[in-house]
Structures are given as C-alpha cells and as structure tokens.
Amino acid sequence: MEKGLVESAAVDALVERYEQDVGPLRGAQAVARAWTDSAFRARLLEDGMPAVRELGFGDRMDGHVARLVVKENTDTVHNVVVCTLCSCYPWAVLGLPPAWYKSPAYRSRAVREPRRLLAELGLDLPLEVEVRVWDSSAEVRYMVLPQRPPESDDLDQDELAAIVTRDSMIGVERL
C-alpha cells in the first residue's frame, strides 16, 4: 500500500471475503451436508479432512497438513474451540479467524471459565448442558458441528448453509 501497488480498499475487500464468504461458506456447506446426509455426517465426525475433501476443499490447513476433528453439539453437550498456545484455526473451512479468537483473554478464559465467557459473548447455556473445550494445535484443528435448528426442516442444503455462522462452528453461538 505504501508503494501504491495496492489500495487499502482492495486489501480490506479481500480480507472481508475470506472472513465472511469463502472460509465460513465452506464450513457452512459441510455443516449443511452433515445435517442432510447422515452418511456424510458420520464421515465428518469420524475424520473431518477426508469428508471436507469430498466437498472440494480442505487439502491444506494454514500451510500445514493438519487433522480436522469435528465435534457435534447436542442437547446435553456444547463444544467450544480455542487455541491456547497461539491461534491455530481451520482457515480452509472457517476462513480468517476473528480478532477475538487470537486474543489472550479469549484463549485463557475459554479454558478457565468457558461458560462465563460464552455468556459474555451472548450465549447463556442451561446448567445441565456440559461445556467441552477443544484446544487446537499445529497438528489438529477443531470445528463444531452445530445443532440443526428445529425450524429448518423444510430448508434445502443451500438454504441451510446460509444460516450457519462462523461463530456457531467455533462454538460461541447457537443457531
């Protein structure tokens, strides 16, 4: 930008595309497929990388070959993803990580007091719901398979993908 080779707006647009469209859209497609195809759901939960490869992406994660582990939210278990050491994140399926994901406060509090942190982020979970925190690393990336909203039974796969958010796949939001 300083040399006039690229404009700030172009960089901002590219970052926004990866934050809001490309990455989260890929993960949302995987979630929607899992909601509509029980065999795909089983493969995704068994080993995420081969499953997302079926959708045409996920071969490389953040420059490293990584394992993608997908954890399913249920009525009794809510999963949250964090990376306590740095900010390991499954870019190939979730796009760019949000700034708060990299913050020391999120990284430490997600482990120490996850329920309280989630409440501050707007997600109040009933006490009977167990919160499980998954710590990503250079070798393993985690993604949450959110619960399918009950009012979504009549939606097709594309419509379902449109309601899935990046934050629900990190576990800081319920749909």
N, C-alpha and C positions, 0 to 999 in steps of 0.2 A: 504494500500500500504506500509506503514511504517513497518508493521509486516510481510510483504512478503506473505500475503494471496491472494493478487490480484495484477496483474501487471497494470501499468498505461495504457498500450495499450488496455487492456480489458475494463477498465473504459471508455477510450476515444471512443472505438468502440460502447459501449452501449449507451453513450450519443449521438454519431453521428446517431445511428439507430433511436433513439427517435426524434432527431432534424430533420432528413432528410427523414425517411421512415415511421415508424409506425404512428406517430401523423399526420403529414401533409397528408399522404396517406389516412387516414380515412376521414379527411375533404374533400380531393380531390374526394374521392368516393361519398360523399354526394353531392358535387357540381355537379359532372358529372351526377349523378342520377337526380338531380333537373333540369339540362339542357335537359335531355332526357325524363323525365316523369313529365308532368305538374301537375298531382295529388300529386306526392311526393313533388314537388316544393311548392305547396300550403300548404301542411302539414308542411314542413320545415320552411316556413315563418310564419306560424301560431303559431307553438310551436316546436322549434328545438329538444328538448330532445326526445319526442316520435318518431319523424322522424328518428333521428340517431340511436335510439334503433332498428328500423326496419332493420338497416344495421348490427346489432350485436354488437354495442358498444355505449358508452355514458352513461351507468347507473350511474357512479360516476364521478364527476369532482373534481380533485385536493383534494380528501379526503372529500369533502363536496357534498351533493346533491345540485346541482345548476340548475338554469334555463338557457337554452341556447336560446338566441334570435339571429335570423339570419336576417341581413339587406341586402337588394338587391341593388346592383349598377345598375344604369340606364344611359341613355344618358344625363340626366339632374341632377342626384344626385350621388355623390360619398361618400361612407361611410368609416370611419376610426375608428379603435378600439384602446382604451387606457385604462389603469387603473391608475388613478391619485393618489390613496392612496398608493398602493403597487405595485403589478404586477399581479393581478388576470387575469387568462388566461385559455382558454378551452383546457387543456392538452389532454383530451380524444380525441379531434378531430384535434388539431393542433400540437400535440407533445410538445416538450420543447420550451419555449419562447426564442426568440433571445435575446442576451445580451442587445441590444439597447432598446428593449421593456421595460426593467426594469430600464433603466437609467433615472435619474431625468430630464435630458434635453428633452428626448422624451416625458415623462409623462407630463411635463409642457407645452412644445411647441405645442404638439398635440392639446391642448385645446386653447392656446393663439393665435397661428399663424399656423393653420394646413396647409393651402395652401403653405406657405413659407417652412415649414418643409418637406412637400411632394416634393416640387421642389428640395430641397437639397438632398432628397433621390432618385432623378431621375424621379419623376412623376410630369410633368407640366400639370396641368389641365386647360382647357379653362375657362375664367372668367365666362361664362354662366353656368358652372357646379357648382351646390351648393355642398359644402363640409359639411357633417354632422359627428360629432364626438360622439362616444358612449363610455361611461365610465363604464367599468366593475366593478363589486363589488364581495363580498363574496357570494352573493345570485344570481347574474345574470352575465353570461358570454356572450360576443358578438362574432359573427363571420360574416364575409362579404360573401355574395353570389356574386362573381364577374360576370361581363357580359361575356357571351359566345362570344369568338372571331368569327367574321363573316366567316373566312376561315376554320372553324371547322365543317361545316355542314355534311361532309362525314365521320367524325370520329365516332367510336363506343364508348360506355361508358368507356371502359378501356383506350382507346386512349385519350379520353377527360380528364380522371383523371390524366393521365401522364403530361398534360400541365398545370394543376392547381398548383399554388405555395402557400406555406405558407404565403408569403408576400401579395399575392392577397387576401387571406382570412382574413388578418389583415387590408387590405385596403391601404397599402403603395405602391402597384404596380397594374398596369392594365395588363391584358393579351392581 
